Amino acid sequence: MVLNDFLLEILPPINVSNWIFSVIYLLIALSVTSLCSFPRNLLLGIVGYVLLTILRFGTILLFPLEAPQHIVELRDPIVEKLFYQAAITKDLFFSGHTSILILLGLVNPHKSFRLVLYLGAMVIGLLVLVQHAHYTIDVLAAPLFAFLAYWLALKVLIKTELK
């Protein structure tokens, strides 16, 4: 299934892979470093990430979308150097690049850094649209799934703490 996306129709496709991965890797590294002082939050983030990945697998299976027209394939400079990477273009709904930064913002106890993570997620969302690597709905749905993963992770941790 190919979606008609009015925003992608007006955005010219541009390769911004290096910007996308520079921002993501920097913010993830800073987040994990800051969470090391807060082990419960770090654990919440790890459980949330596992749940987010499971949710993503489920939505990709339930909503098999074809890549947007004029997609510029994402090229992860680190993964390409470490592993063989065939281009994957059907992992669309929802944006993992955007949702991971939202999730990290939700688990981070530092108010000012949370804002940086949310702004970073907005930048990444815009950049993956500029690259035509996602549909607009993929990016807009990402915060909802990030919050769902966070909420479920809280439930899992509360349940395990009560035992």
Sine and cosine of phi, psi and omega as CSV:
sin_phi,cos_phi,sin_psi,cos_psi,sin_omega,cos_omega
0.00,0.00,0.76,-0.65,0.08,-1.00
-0.94,-0.34,0.74,-0.67,0.00,-1.00
-1.00,-0.09,0.55,-0.83,0.18,-0.98
-0.99,0.11,0.84,-0.55,-0.06,-1.00
-0.80,-0.61,0.95,-0.30,-0.07,-1.00
-0.89,0.46,-0.56,0.83,-0.01,-1.00
-0.93,0.36,-0.68,0.73,0.02,-1.00
-0.91,0.41,-0.46,0.89,0.03,-1.00
-0.92,0.40,-0.48,0.88,-0.02,-1.00
-0.99,-0.13,-0.29,0.96,0.03,-1.00
-1.00,0.02,0.82,-0.57,0.09,-1.00
-0.96,0.29,0.69,-0.72,0.00,-1.00
-0.95,0.32,0.78,-0.62,-0.02,-1.00
-0.72,-0.70,0.65,-0.76,0.05,-1.00
-0.98,0.21,0.95,-0.32,0.03,-1.00
-0.84,-0.54,0.44,0.90,-0.04,-1.00
-0.80,0.59,-0.71,0.71,-0.03,-1.00
-0.88,0.47,-0.62,0.78,0.05,-1.00
-0.92,0.40,-0.71,0.71,-0.02,-1.00
-0.84,0.55,-0.79,0.62,-0.09,-1.00
-0.97,0.25,-0.47,0.88,0.09,-1.00
-0.89,0.45,-0.73,0.68,0.00,-1.00
-0.91,0.41,-0.74,0.67,-0.04,-1.00
-0.88,0.48,-0.78,0.63,-0.06,-1.00
-0.91,0.42,-0.63,0.78,0.04,-1.00
-0.88,0.47,-0.75,0.66,-0.04,-1.00
-0.93,0.36,-0.59,0.81,0.06,-1.00
-0.91,0.41,-0.70,0.72,0.00,-1.00
-0.88,0.47,-0.71,0.71,0.03,-1.00
-0.90,0.43,-0.62,0.79,0.00,-1.00
-0.91,0.42,-0.76,0.64,-0.02,-1.00
-0.88,0.47,-0.65,0.76,0.03,-1.00
-0.88,0.48,-0.72,0.70,-0.02,-1.00
-0.94,0.35,-0.51,0.86,-0.01,-1.00
-0.97,0.22,-0.26,0.97,0.02,-1.00
-0.87,0.49,-0.44,0.90,0.04,-1.00
-0.99,0.13,-0.11,0.99,-0.03,-1.00
-0.75,-0.66,0.98,0.20,-0.13,-0.99
-0.84,0.54,-0.59,0.80,0.01,-1.00
-0.91,0.42,-0.67,0.74,0.02,-1.00
-0.92,0.40,-0.62,0.78,0.04,-1.00
-0.89,0.46,-0.71,0.70,0.04,-1.00
-0.88,0.47,-0.67,0.74,0.05,-1.00
-0.86,0.51,-0.65,0.76,0.03,-1.00
-0.92,0.40,-0.64,0.77,0.00,-1.00
-0.92,0.40,-0.74,0.68,0.03,-1.00
-0.89,0.46,-0.67,0.74,0.04,-1.00
-0.87,0.49,-0.64,0.77,0.01,-1.00
-0.92,0.40,-0.66,0.75,0.06,-1.00
-0.87,0.49,-0.72,0.70,0.01,-1.00
-0.91,0.41,-0.62,0.78,0.05,-1.00
-0.88,0.47,-0.65,0.76,0.03,-1.00
-0.91,0.42,-0.67,0.74,0.05,-1.00
-0.89,0.46,-0.69,0.72,0.05,-1.00
-0.87,0.49,-0.65,0.76,-0.01,-1.00
-0.91,0.41,-0.69,0.72,0.07,-1.00
-0.83,0.56,-0.71,0.70,-0.02,-1.00
-0.89,0.46,-0.71,0.71,-0.03,-1.00
-0.94,0.34,-0.55,0.84,0.04,-1.00
-0.91,0.40,-0.61,0.79,0.05,-1.00
-0.94,0.33,-0.64,0.77,-0.05,-1.00
-0.97,0.24,-0.49,0.87,-0.05,-1.00
-0.82,-0.57,0.96,0.29,-0.03,-1.00
-0.96,0.27,0.98,-0.20,-0.04,-1.00
-0.98,-0.21,0.57,-0.82,0.16,-0.99
-0.98,0.19,0.42,-0.91,0.01,-1.00
-0.89,0.46,0.53,-0.85,0.06,-1.00
-0.87,0.49,0.46,-0.89,0.09,-1.00
-0.86,0.51,0.56,-0.83,0.07,-1.00
0.90,0.44,0.45,0.89,0.03,-1.00
-0.87,0.50,0.65,-0.76,0.18,-0.98
-0.95,-0.30,0.92,-0.39,-0.10,-1.00
-0.85,0.53,0.68,-0.73,0.08,-1.00
-0.94,0.34,0.72,-0.70,0.02,-1.00
-0.85,-0.52,0.96,-0.28,0.00,-1.00
-0.99,0.11,0.94,-0.33,-0.10,-1.00
-0.90,0.44,-0.49,0.87,-0.02,-1.00
-0.98,0.18,-0.75,0.66,-0.02,-1.00
-0.88,0.47,-0.63,0.78,0.00,-1.00
-0.90,0.44,-0.53,0.85,0.02,-1.00
-0.98,0.20,-0.53,0.85,-0.07,-1.00
-1.00,0.00,-0.57,0.82,-0.10,-1.00
-0.70,-0.71,0.37,-0.93,0.17,-0.98
-0.95,0.32,0.75,-0.67,-0.01,-1.00
-0.76,-0.65,0.93,-0.37,0.16,-0.99
-0.99,0.15,0.58,-0.82,-0.01,-1.00
-0.90,0.44,0.75,-0.66,0.06,-1.00
-0.92,-0.39,0.84,-0.55,-0.06,-1.00
-0.82,-0.58,0.09,1.00,-0.03,-1.00
-0.92,-0.39,0.26,0.97,0.03,-1.00
-0.99,-0.14,0.90,0.44,-0.23,-0.97
-1.00,-0.06,-0.83,0.55,-0.16,-0.99
-1.00,-0.03,0.94,-0.35,0.16,0.99
-0.92,-0.39,0.12,-0.99,-0.06,-1.00
-0.95,0.31,0.93,-0.36,0.07,-1.00
-0.93,0.36,-0.55,0.84,0.00,-1.00
-0.89,0.46,-0.64,0.77,-0.01,-1.00
-0.98,0.20,-0.69,0.72,-0.12,-0.99
-0.92,0.40,-0.55,0.84,-0.03,-1.00
-0.91,0.42,-0.62,0.79,0.01,-1.00
-0.95,0.32,-0.57,0.82,0.08,-1.00
-0.90,0.44,-0.73,0.69,0.02,-1.00
-0.85,0.52,-0.70,0.71,0.02,-1.00
-0.89,0.46,-0.58,0.82,0.08,-1.00
-0.91,0.42,-0.63,0.77,0.00,-1.00
-0.91,0.41,-0.56,0.83,-0.05,-1.00
-1.00,-0.02,-0.18,0.98,-0.07,-1.00
-0.99,0.15,0.79,-0.61,-0.04,-1.00
-0.98,0.19,-0.23,0.97,-0.04,-1.00
-1.00,0.05,0.92,-0.40,-0.09,-1.00
-0.84,0.54,-0.71,0.71,-0.05,-1.00
-0.93,0.37,-0.61,0.79,0.02,-1.00
-0.95,0.31,-0.53,0.85,0.09,-1.00
-0.84,0.54,-0.69,0.72,0.02,-1.00
-0.88,0.48,-0.67,0.74,0.04,-1.00
-0.87,0.49,-0.68,0.73,0.00,-1.00
-0.91,0.41,-0.66,0.75,0.03,-1.00
-0.92,0.39,-0.64,0.77,0.08,-1.00
-0.91,0.41,-0.63,0.77,0.07,-1.00
-0.87,0.49,-0.65,0.76,0.04,-1.00
-0.89,0.45,-0.63,0.78,0.04,-1.00
-0.91,0.41,-0.67,0.74,0.03,-1.00
-0.89,0.46,-0.72,0.69,0.01,-1.00
-0.89,0.46,-0.68,0.73,0.05,-1.00
-0.84,0.54,-0.70,0.72,0.03,-1.00
-0.91,0.41,-0.68,0.73,-0.04,-1.00
-0.91,0.42,-0.64,0.77,0.02,-1.00
-0.94,0.35,-0.42,0.91,0.11,-0.99
-0.96,0.28,-0.67,0.74,0.05,-1.00
-0.86,0.50,-0.60,0.80,0.00,-1.00
-0.98,0.20,-0.17,0.99,-0.08,-1.00
0.87,0.49,0.51,0.86,0.01,-1.00
-1.00,0.06,-0.22,0.98,0.02,-1.00
-0.56,-0.83,0.40,-0.92,0.18,-0.98
-0.99,0.15,0.34,-0.94,0.02,-1.00
-0.85,0.53,-0.66,0.75,-0.02,-1.00
-0.89,0.46,-0.52,0.85,0.04,-1.00
-0.89,0.46,-0.67,0.75,-0.04,-1.00
-0.97,0.26,-0.66,0.76,0.00,-1.00
-0.92,0.38,-0.52,0.85,0.00,-1.00
-0.98,0.20,-0.37,0.93,-0.09,-1.00
-0.82,0.57,-0.74,0.68,0.01,-1.00
-0.88,0.47,-0.56,0.83,0.01,-1.00
-0.91,0.42,-0.69,0.73,0.02,-1.00
-0.95,0.32,-0.55,0.84,0.06,-1.00
-0.90,0.44,-0.68,0.73,0.02,-1.00
-0.92,0.40,-0.64,0.77,0.04,-1.00
-0.88,0.48,-0.70,0.72,0.02,-1.00
-0.89,0.45,-0.65,0.76,0.04,-1.00
-0.88,0.47,-0.74,0.68,-0.02,-1.00
-0.88,0.47,-0.71,0.71,0.03,-1.00
-0.90,0.43,-0.63,0.78,0.03,-1.00
-0.89,0.45,-0.65,0.76,0.07,-1.00
-0.86,0.51,-0.70,0.72,0.01,-1.00
-0.88,0.47,-0.68,0.73,0.01,-1.00
-0.89,0.46,-0.72,0.69,-0.03,-1.00
-0.93,0.37,-0.64,0.77,0.03,-1.00
-0.89,0.45,-0.68,0.73,0.00,-1.00
-0.90,0.44,-0.65,0.76,-0.01,-1.00
-0.96,0.29,-0.49,0.87,0.03,-1.00
-0.95,0.30,-0.46,0.89,0.01,-1.00
-0.97,0.23,-0.32,0.95,-0.03,-1.00
-0.98,0.18,0.00,0.00,0.00,0.00
